[in-house]
Structure formats: C-alpha cells, structure tokens
Amino acid sequence: MLGDVIELSIVVKDVEAAVKTFETLFGLKVYARRQSQEFGFKNAILPLGKGHIELMQPTDPASAAAHFLETRGEGVYLVGFDVKDVNASFKELKDKGVRLTLSSNGNVAWVHPKEAHGVFVELRKPEQYT
C-alpha cells in the first residue's frame, strides 16, 4: 500500500528560523508558504527528491501541532507516503478497524498516531513543484 516517503512535517517554534537553518545547512529552498486556519498553523514547503519537508509553526494554541510542540517539543510530526489510490487505501484501512480521517476532497487520508506506534501517517500523492 505505501510507496515512497513524500512528506516529512516538522513542528517548529519559529518557521522563519527553521527555514533559515534548512536553507543554510542543507541548501534547500522554500517553494511555498501557506497558512491553515482549519488546522492552526503556518508552514514552509521545501522540496527534495520526490517529496518535501514541511516546517510547521502552530498559530492556534488549541491545534494538534501546538499540543505536539507543548508536549514533545520541536520535531517530526508527520510522515506522508505516496499511495496509488487514497480512497482505496482509506477503505482498506477502515475495513481493518483503523482510526483514520479522509480529507473533504478525498485526496489525503490521515492515520491516527495511536494506530501506528505514535507516528502520524499521511496517505497522499506527491505535490508538483513547478
């Protein structure tokens, strides 16, 4: 079911400082910056290979990312995998009794961390960086 790792999301205290670190140390460049009111964070997307690193700074103290930062500190928050068919993968896992959520547009699914030994797993297709 799982293909390549295509997203590594890292929760940080300060997205600008984190961008500077990843640019300076690893030569990565920001492709896009976004803000999610729904999930309470702002981010920077830094492409590499088939996927990207997402640096996320919580903007809502009640968000899952803020809770993660408060309880665990900065670090890897989510690992995203390429899947051939998000909806089919969602159904297969749901049929196995796995706790997961499908995005409203049906192109991303998230497996609850308690289902995968503390890892928040995302099932999706790679972004196109053009």
C-alpha positions, -999 to +999 in steps of 0.1 A: +000+000+000+027+025+009+050+040-017+078+065-011+081+089+018+070+122+001+064+144+031+082+149+064+064+175+086+084+191+114+067+212+141+089+242+150+086+272+173+096+297+147+092+288+110+114+317+098+143+305+119+137+269+108+137+279+071+170+297+076+185+266+092+174+242+065+185+266+038+219+272+053+227+237+064+212+217+036+208+241+007+171+237+005+148+264-009+113+274+000+088+265-027+056+277-010+044+292+022+009+286+034-014+291+064-041+268+075-069+283+096-085+249+098-055+232+113-040+262+131-005+265+116+016+283+091+042+265+071+070+265+045+074+237+019+110+228+010+111+203-019+136+175-021+136+144-043+101+132-049+087+149-018+093+177+006+100+188+041+072+209+057+082+232+085+051+240+106+046+267+132+014+265+153-008+296+151-036+283+172-028+272+208-057+247+206-043+230+175-028+195+173+005+210+162+006+233+192-002+204+215+026+184+199+050+213+204+040+218+240+042+181+250+071+169+228+090+200+217+102+206+182+105+176+159+090+152+134+052+155+135+040+136+104+053+112+077+035+112+044+035+083+020+027+082-017-002+058-023-017+047-057-053+054-046-060+074-015-097+064-014-090+027-018-062+028+009-086+046+032-113+020+027-088-009+032-076+005+065-111+015+076-122-021+070-094-033+092-108-011+120-080+016+118-089+050+131-083+075+103-097+105+086-103+114+049-100+150+037-131+167+025-119+165-011-108+128-007-072+132-018-055+129+016-060+105+045-045+107+080-040+076+102-042+085+139-008+082+157-022+057+182-028+033+153+009+035+141+030+034+173+029+072+178+036+081+141+010+104+125+008+089+090-005+107+059-015+089+027-014+112-004+000+118-038+032+139-043+029+176-050+042+190-083+068+217-077+065+237-109 
